């Protein structure tokens, strides 16, 4: 990725620079280095703004939102998620809108802003279902289960979690399954 960035810089290919910076930001997130991800994402955001590439601007805000959320900076996470959503709406891109809404829902749940999270849920689920995006649907169901738990609707919460589990079983992704059983045992 750094080689791609160096090459893009050497030939002054701005889109390549933006994409390389975003790739480095995502790699940094994978390595749990959120501060480095923020640095690369801010550089990518500036580069994307220079060339007017809305998709990369939106993606930069998405990565920034997640990095700030992981660092516990809920305010910055929300700001960047809202910018991500605004850009997605301006592009009329349902896949990006759904992704931005899922990001916001996660931020709101983590910040215990239950009503804000719940207000986004119906549209996000509708878009994810229309796209047949099982990963996104499962993430939304988890979020809805947490909202229901907060409201004291434990039975409904369990039913929602049970709807999300088959996706993770099919993907052989056992971490969410173990988490769900642990979470359910606490209800």
C-alpha positions in Angstrom: 0.0 0.0 0.0 2.8 2.4 0.8 4.4 1.5 -2.5 1.2 2.3 -4.3 1.1 5.6 -2.5 4.7 6.4 -3.4 4.1 5.5 -7.1 0.8 7.5 -7.2 2.7 10.5 -5.8 5.6 10.1 -8.2 3.2 10.2 -11.2 0.9 12.8 -9.6 -2.1 10.6 -9.9 -4.5 12.1 -7.3 -7.1 9.4 -7.4 -4.4 6.8 -6.8 -3.1 8.9 -3.9 -6.6 9.0 -2.4 -7.2 5.3 -2.8 -3.8 4.4 -1.4 -4.3 6.6 1.7 -7.7 5.0 2.2 -6.2 1.5 1.9 -3.6 2.5 4.5 -6.3 3.8 6.8 -8.2 0.6 6.6 -5.0 -1.4 7.2 -4.3 0.7 10.2 -7.8 0.0 11.5 -7.2 -3.7 11.0 -4.1 -3.4 13.1 -6.0 -1.5 15.9 -4.1 1.6 15.2 -6.9 4.1 15.2 -4.7 7.2 15.5 -2.8 6.3 12.4 -6.1 5.5 10.6 -7.3 9.0 11.4 -4.1 10.5 10.0 -4.4 8.6 6.8 -8.1 9.2 6.5 -7.7 12.9 7.0 -5.1 13.0 4.3 -7.4 10.9 2.0 -10.2 13.3 2.8 -8.2 16.3 1.7 -7.0 14.5 -1.5 -10.5 13.4 -2.3 -11.9 16.9 -1.8 -9.1 18.3 -4.1 -10.4 16.1 -7.0 -14.1 16.3 -6.0 -14.5 12.5 -5.6 -17.6 12.2 -3.5 -17.4 8.4 -3.0 -13.9 8.6 -1.5 -14.9 11.7 0.6 -17.8 9.6 1.9 -15.5 6.6 2.6 -13.0 8.9 4.4 -15.8 10.1 6.7 -16.8 6.5 7.3 -13.4 5.4 8.4 -13.0 8.5 10.5 -16.3 7.8 12.2 -15.3 4.3 13.1 -11.8 5.3 14.3 -13.2 8.0 16.5 -15.8 5.6 17.8 -13.2 3.1 18.8 -11.2 5.8 20.5 -14.3 6.8 22.5 -14.8 10.2 20.9 -18.5 9.9 20.3 -18.9 13.5 19.2 -16.3 13.3 16.4 -17.7 9.8 15.4 -21.2 11.2 15.0 -20.0 14.3 13.0 -18.2 12.1 10.5 -21.0 9.6 10.3 -23.5 12.4 9.6 -21.2 13.8 6.9 -21.0 10.3 5.4 -24.8 10.1 5.4 -25.2 13.6 3.9 -22.9 12.7 1.0 -24.6 9.4 0.5 -27.9 11.2 0.2 -26.5 13.8 -2.2 -25.3 10.9 -4.4 -28.7 9.1 -4.1 -26.7 6.0 -3.5 -28.8 3.5 -1.5 -25.8 1.2 -0.7 -23.9 4.2 0.8 -27.0 5.5 2.6 -27.6 2.1 4.2 -23.9 1.9 5.2 -24.0 5.4 6.7 -27.2 4.6 8.6 -25.7 1.4 10.0 -22.6 3.4 11.1 -24.8 6.0 12.8 -27.0 3.4 14.5 -23.8 1.7 15.9 -22.5 5.1 17.1 -25.9 6.0 18.7 -26.2 2.6 20.4 -22.7 2.8 21.8 -23.5 6.4 23.0 -26.8 5.1 24.5 -28.8 7.4 22.2 -31.5 4.8 21.8 -34.2 6.9 20.2 -31.8 8.2 17.5 -30.7 4.7 16.7 -34.2 3.4 16.6 -35.3 6.2 14.3 -32.8 5.1 11.6 -33.5 1.4 11.9 -36.6 1.1 9.6 -35.0 2.8 6.6 -31.6 1.1 7.1 -33.3 -2.4 7.3 -35.4 -1.6 4.2 -32.3 -0.7 2.2 -30.2 -3.6 3.4 -33.1 -6.0 2.6 -33.5 -4.5 -0.9 -29.8 -5.1 -1.5 -29.9 -8.6 0.1 -27.0 -7.6 2.2 -27.0 -10.2 4.9 -24.1 -8.8 6.8 -25.7 -5.5 7.1 -29.1 -7.0 8.0 -27.5 -9.1 10.8 -25.7 -6.0 12.1 -29.0 -4.1 12.1 -30.8 -6.9 13.9 -28.1 -6.9 16.6 -28.6 -3.2 17.0 -32.4 -3.6 17.2 -31.9 -6.3 19.8 -29.8 -4.0 22.0 -32.5 -1.3 21.7 -35.2 -3.7 22.7 -33.1 -4.9 25.6 -32.6 -1.3 26.8 -36.4 -0.9 26.6 -36.8 -4.0 28.8 -38.4 -6.0 26.0 -36.2 -9.1 26.6 -38.4 -11.6 24.8 -38.5 -9.5 21.6 -34.7 -8.9 21.9 -34.1 -12.7 22.1 -36.3 -13.3 19.0 -34.3 -10.7 17.1 -30.9 -12.2 18.1 -32.1 -15.6 16.9 -32.9 -14.1 13.5 -29.3 -12.8 13.2 -27.5 -16.0 14.3 -28.0 -18.0 11.0 -26.0 -15.5 9.0 -23.0 -15.9 11.4 -23.4 -19.7 11.5 -23.4 -19.8 7.7 -20.2 -17.7 7.6 -18.6 -19.8 10.4 -18.0 -16.6 12.3 -18.0 -17.9 15.8 -17.1 -14.7 17.7 -20.5 -13.1 17.3 -22.1 -16.5 18.1 -20.2 -16.8 21.3 -20.9 -13.1 22.1 -24.6 -13.7 21.5 -24.9 -16.7 23.8 -23.0 -14.7 26.5 -25.3 -11.7 25.9 -28.4 -13.8 25.9 -27.4 -15.5 29.2 -27.4 -12.1 30.8 -31.0 -11.2 29.8 
